[in-house]
Amino acid sequence: MTDIAQTGTFQLGDRTVKRLGYGAMQLAGPGVFGPPRDRAAAIAVLREAVAQGVDHIDTSDFYGPHVTNQIIREALHPYPDDLVIVTKVGAKRGADASWNPAFSAEELTQAVHDNLRNLGVDALDVVNLRLMFDVHGPAEGLIEAPLTVLAELQRKGLIRRIGLSNATPRQVADGRRITEIACVQNQYNLAHRGDDAFIDDLAAAGIAYVPFFPLGGFSPLQSDTLSEVAAGLGATPMQVALAWLLRRSPNILLIPGTSALGHLRENLAAADLALPDAAMAALDRIGAA
Ligand SMILES: NC(=O)c1ccc[n+]([C@@H]2O[C@H](COP(=O)([O-])OP(=O)(O)OC[C@H]3O[C@@H](n4cnc5c(N)ncnc54)[C@H](OP(=O)(O)O)[C@@H]3O)[C@@H](O)[C@H]2O)c1
């Protein structure tokens, strides 16, 4: 079995987690809506992740909605002491599966209570405020009002640490004046590198950067260069994509998502892969192209 601890650890708020974690979004039904086709398989994936040493799971109560958190609870509660579950608020789902902003004090408070109830915990380890000024990517907009609501719930003891998702550097700077920001979760992978400078700044500040869509998300990464590098190393393209992120910066924490046990094992085995300099250089050219 792969020893995922060999990828090292990084601070996530007041906790320390291994750099290879797991993203639970794929455990809901098609379109991240409704129940999964195979609930037993979803439970098996979560249990295998923890059995392999994963101590960082990313989720949200708007996956399903509610479904993913309920599956996490069924699979893993009572949770291991070292497990950090990171959730996110700021959106709600329409009956048509749409993703809609939900930033009022009432909606944010409701979302925190939904997460507490469905995960079966008294306090949430980390809550990311998922910004929706542009649903598809970071866009400027004032975050003081919603972040202050979360900071108040933190003071009440319902939230331990707060992060930002789909956020710009300015929003993170604004947020740090209101409360400590534990992590930033934005879209980033070897073909989508808009946050390169931001990641370096966060690393200097000791803040974790957690890329979503590390494997390309709904359209998994495809590149001749990636396939060639993988073939040369006797690895799969997805393993190389993860190994590239691990080498890219020490503050990057991985949460690749999968609903399949085989893919989970493959992804965690990326911990065994050390990318040579020449492979890094070739992979760096994908994002530059
Ligand atoms: N903050 C945000 O706005 C936001 C947005 C999106 C996601 N997220 C978080 O980020 C996590 C990761 O993102 P993601 O799951 O959307 O995207 P991802 O990790 O980039 O990729 C997941 C996709 O890749 C497939 N896959 C996984 N491992 C594979 C492998 N070894 N070989 C081939 N295909 C593989 C999965 O299908 P199978 O199920 O068939 O393996 C799924 O279709 C999510 O779980 C969620 O927690 C956050």
The ligand as a Gaussian input file, in Angstrom:
#p B3LYP/6-31G(d) Opt

LIG

0 1
 N      -14.789000      25.269000      -4.334000
 C      -15.362000      24.918000      -5.463000
 O      -16.006000      25.732000      -6.125000
 C      -15.234000      23.512000      -5.949000
 C      -15.658000      23.195000      -7.261000
 C      -15.497000      21.906000      -7.695000
 C      -14.943000      20.936000      -6.866000
 N      -14.559000      21.265000      -5.599000
 C      -13.923000      20.270000      -4.704000
 O      -12.768000      19.787000      -5.357000
 C      -12.779000      18.354000      -5.368000
 C      -12.077000      17.866000      -6.600000
 O      -12.741000      18.309000      -7.758000
 P      -13.540000      17.368000      -8.753000
 O      -13.820000      16.063000      -8.127000
 O      -14.684000      18.143000      -9.274000
 O      -12.555000      17.234000      -9.969000
 P      -11.173000      16.421000     -10.211000
 O      -10.655000      15.890000      -8.916000
 O      -10.327000      17.299000     -11.018000
 O      -11.637000      15.252000     -11.161000
 C      -12.692000      14.403000     -10.900000
 C      -13.057000      13.693000     -12.190000
 O      -11.953000      12.904000     -12.617000
 C      -12.316000      11.529000     -12.634000
 N      -11.186000      10.790000     -12.076000
 C      -10.724000      10.818000     -10.811000
 N       -9.629000      10.047000     -10.682000
 C       -9.398000       9.524000     -11.905000
 C       -8.402000       8.646000     -12.413000
 N       -7.444000       8.162000     -11.635000
 N       -8.470000       8.306000     -13.729000
 C       -9.434000       8.796000     -14.518000
 N      -10.406000       9.634000     -14.102000
 C      -10.384000       9.996000     -12.794000
 C      -13.562000      11.409000     -11.803000
 O      -14.398000      10.373000     -12.277000
 P      -14.633000       9.001000     -11.437000
 O      -15.611000       9.331000     -10.359000
 O      -15.155000       8.075000     -12.460000
 O      -13.292000       8.595000     -10.913000
 C      -14.222000      12.758000     -12.031000
 O      -14.935000      12.755000     -13.244000
 C      -14.268000      18.011000      -5.309000
 O      -14.464000      16.709000      -4.824000
 C      -14.802000      19.077000      -4.389000
 O      -14.635000      18.660000      -3.051000
 C      -14.692000      22.544000      -5.144000

